[in-house]
Amino acid sequence: MRELVELMVKALVDLPEEVEVTEVVGRHSCVIELKVAKEDIGKVIGKKGVHAQALRTIISAAGGKRKKRYVLEIIEDRDD
């Protein structure tokens, strides 16, 4: 699942080398943490969150086949 998220996000952003995806696996669920460059966070989230919601829908559908619940967390680093 990590590879799927990484592939989709790298297609959206201007700095694909800055994309970091980590997967925290639990017994019945899995959290996918996504970090991108500060300039690309808006592209990943999209207007009114449509890109983020689309990513979550795809992950949820793919997770249903594996009988696991997947949660996408978009991590914003606040280095101001």
C-alpha positions as CSV (number, residue, x, y, z in Angstrom):
1,M,0.0,0.0,0.0
2,R,2.9,2.3,0.8
3,E,4.1,2.0,-2.8
4,L,0.7,2.9,-4.2
5,V,0.5,6.1,-2.1
6,E,4.0,7.0,-3.0
7,L,3.4,6.5,-6.8
8,M,0.2,8.6,-6.7
9,V,1.6,11.5,-4.7
10,K,4.8,11.7,-6.7
11,A,2.7,12.3,-9.8
12,L,1.0,15.2,-8.1
13,V,3.9,17.2,-6.6
14,D,6.7,19.4,-8.1
15,L,9.4,17.9,-5.9
16,P,8.9,14.1,-6.0
17,E,12.3,13.4,-4.3
18,E,10.9,15.0,-1.1
19,V,8.0,12.6,-0.8
20,E,8.3,10.3,2.3
21,V,5.8,7.6,3.0
22,T,5.9,5.4,6.1
23,E,3.6,2.6,7.1
24,V,2.7,1.9,10.7
25,V,1.2,-1.6,10.7
26,G,-1.2,-2.7,13.4
27,R,-3.3,-5.8,13.9
28,H,-6.5,-4.7,12.1
29,S,-5.5,-1.3,10.8
30,C,-2.6,0.5,9.3
31,V,-1.6,4.2,9.3
32,I,0.1,5.6,6.3
33,E,2.1,8.8,7.1
34,L,2.8,11.1,4.2
35,K,5.4,13.9,4.2
36,V,6.0,16.2,1.3
37,A,7.9,19.4,0.7
38,K,6.3,22.5,2.2
39,E,5.6,24.0,-1.3
40,D,3.7,20.8,-2.3
41,I,1.4,20.4,0.6
42,G,-1.4,22.3,-1.1
43,K,-1.2,20.1,-4.2
44,V,-1.5,17.0,-2.1
45,I,-4.5,18.3,-0.2
46,G,-6.2,20.1,-3.2
47,K,-9.0,22.7,-3.1
48,K,-11.4,21.9,-0.3
49,G,-9.4,18.7,0.3
50,V,-10.5,16.9,-2.8
51,H,-7.1,15.3,-3.6
52,A,-6.6,14.1,0.0
53,Q,-10.2,12.7,0.0
54,A,-9.6,10.9,-3.3
55,L,-6.3,9.4,-2.0
56,R,-8.2,8.2,1.2
57,T,-11.0,6.7,-0.9
58,I,-8.5,4.7,-3.1
59,I,-6.6,3.5,0.0
60,S,-9.8,2.5,1.7
61,A,-11.0,0.6,-1.3
62,A,-7.7,-1.2,-1.7
63,G,-7.7,-1.9,2.1
64,G,-11.1,-3.6,1.9
65,K,-9.7,-6.2,-0.4
66,R,-6.9,-7.0,2.2
67,K,-9.5,-6.9,5.0
68,K,-7.5,-4.1,6.8
69,R,-8.4,-0.5,7.6
70,Y,-6.0,2.0,6.2
71,V,-5.8,5.6,7.4
72,L,-3.8,8.3,5.5
73,E,-2.2,11.0,7.7
74,I,-0.7,14.0,5.9
75,I,2.1,15.3,8.1
76,E,2.8,19.1,8.0
77,D,6.1,20.0,9.5
78,R,5.9,23.4,11.3
79,D,9.5,24.6,11.0
80,D,8.7,28.3,11.2
